[in-house]
Amino acid sequence: MKAVSLLEVASYLPPRRVPTQYFLDHQAEAAPMAEHEMFRPPAHRHLVAREESAADMIEQAGRTLLERIGPAEARRIDLVLTNVLLPDLPFTGSGAETAHRLGLRPDWVLDAHNGGCASFVHMLRIARALIGTGQARAALLCNVQNGAGNVMDQPGVRTLPEAVIPGDGCGVAYVALSDESPILTVETRNLGEYSKDCGLTLDDGRKYWEPGQSEMHVGFTPGRVADIIERGNRLVPEVVTAVCERLHISTADIDALITNQPNRVFLHKWQAQLGIKPERHLDTFDEFGNLFGAGVPVTLEHALRQGRVADGDLLMLAGFAHAGDFAGAAAVRWRTAV
């Protein structure tokens, strides 16, 4: 398979920036699990507006990325991949509209709903496979987290401890046939036995498309949270270690680890288990909260603009999704050919 590179990233955050106190002011007294380590809040997060669609968010980040890569590279894009946490175009997905808005004419438009918080790795693997085998030339990868403003800010849901963690944002990436910033290898794991352990809850028992007054939310319980913590603590170190073993390196060779960022507890656990110093584990949790699948590309983009990633650095991008039904890690040698 030919060399495929992750060449550029860009991001977009909704204008509405909300401090933690906003949710604490609404939180119900003696809210169940309010003191649980799973729900220790970030300082801030951005919330999407009701009228702002996933395609709106991708367009904002996508235009920034296309300006950075230039029109010649943009014309190479024949693969558009999207992952949207809360699909607002249920029949077609956001990929087709996104391609149209950005002036792209791709041969491939794939809306990948699985992958969750590890969907950036999932889409990297798909793009690498298609481009590396000559079935596509270049790809636009789009991750949208749009559930914080749309779900967590509902009047009833914002009183729950779970509402204080997420933020909204979009990360996009350009992947193409190149040896400049190669994707060295990717490890993914699908664990379908956990796929029903995380989903939407409606207190009146209705389906989300049926009429009613109840507000949908995740519906965390102590048992479900314990399962998520155990699986998350285990899965991310497992896939990162698997990538290192395949490359015949150790975790000490990782220059920057970028993972999804459910909360500080996971971040600290992963650092400890992998022997990664905190300064090498990049995150934007306090600034933007849990960005779900968008967390990896958004954090990478901000780290690049802040000069925290150097040419030649070995990047490890990793995460796990939902209640542990998917996990993945990808190694990228950043700008090795520059």
Disulfide bonds with the S-S distance in Angstrom:
none
